[in-house]
Amino acid sequence: MKKITLSIALLILSTVSAFAQDDVDMATGLRSEGKIYVVVLVMLVIFLGLAFFLFLLDRRITKLEKKNK
């Protein structure tokens, strides 16, 4: 049991150190070229599109529920 616990602890510690790396080349490159704003804008448009679609879908479902009652 101790071996399993120790193995899990070492696995968790090794993954934490892997995620703690500072240098992300893609983000640095996008930020330095000013393209990070394009990425943020595209993500915002996708999010707003999904939110609008869900809003319309909710209205349609509400109309169908009222019609069935």
N, C-alpha and C positions, 0 to 999 in steps of 0.2 A: 504494500500500500504506500509505503514511503517513497518507493521508486517512482510510482505513478504520479504522486503529488510533486515530487522533485522534477520530474520530466515536464509536467504541465507548467510549473513555475518557470522553468528555464525556457520553455517555448514562448510563454507570455512575455518574458523579459527580452527575448531576442526579437520578437515582433515589435515591441515598443521601441527598441533602439533602431530598428529598421525604419519606422515611421518618423523618427525624430531627425531625419536628415534635413538640412537647411536648403541645400542647393537643388532647386527645381529649374532646369534649363528652359523648359517650355514656357513656364510662367514668366521667367525673367525676360526671355526673348519677346514674348507677346507684349509685356509691359514696356519694354524699351522701344519697341516699334509702334506703340500706340494701338495695337490691334486688340488689346484686352477689352477695350470699350466696345468693339464689334462683337466680341464673344458675349459680353454682358448684355448687349442690346438684343442679340439673337435669343439668348436664354429668356429675357424678359418678354419678348414677343411670343415665344412658345408658351410660356407660363400664362400670359394674358389670353392667348387663344384657347388654351385648355380650360381656363376659368370661365370664359365666355361660353364655350361649348357645354360645360357642366351646368351653367345657369340656364341655358336654353333647354337642355335635357330635363332639368328639374321642373321647368314650367310646363313642358309637354306631359310629363308624368303626372303632375298635379291636375292638369286638365283631364287626362284620362281617368284618374281616380274620382274626380268629381262627376264625370259623365257616367261612370259605372254605379254610383250610389244613387 
